Amino acid sequence: GIYAEGVIRCDIDLSDGTLELTPEIAYLVEEKELKTPIKKLKLRGAITTILKRIDAVGRSINLRPNLEKGCRISEGGPYMRVNGLQCS
């Protein structure tokens, strides 16, 4: 599997409902351990398909304060496991 954390960029195409996410960090997971770092990973899929394939959600929520266009915001949420996303 692949472990991905953080978001560098997230684009949503409303014409076909596709989400493309570029994580800050990503690793190949083998035998329940983080192994090889993956650079320039993009996760892509239809929003409805992604929502249907969430098969686990963590109990803790991590929020990270940030600024966007001069406004204070918080980014984050629980860890989620999604089965069967397209990676490139």
NORKA-V814683 format. One record per residue. OMEGA is omega as a letter, one per 30 degrees, with the letter a starting at -180 (999 if undefined). Layout:
OMEGA + OMEGA
This chain:
a + l + l + a + l + a + l + a + l + a + l + l + a + a + l + l + a + l + l + a + l + a + l + l + l + l + l + l + l + l + l + l + l + a + a + l + l + l + l + l + l + l + a + l + l + a + a + l + l + a + l + a + l + a + l + l + l + a + a + l + l + l + a + l + a + l + l + a + l + a + l + l + l + l + l + a + l + l + l + l + a + a + l + l + l + l + l + 999
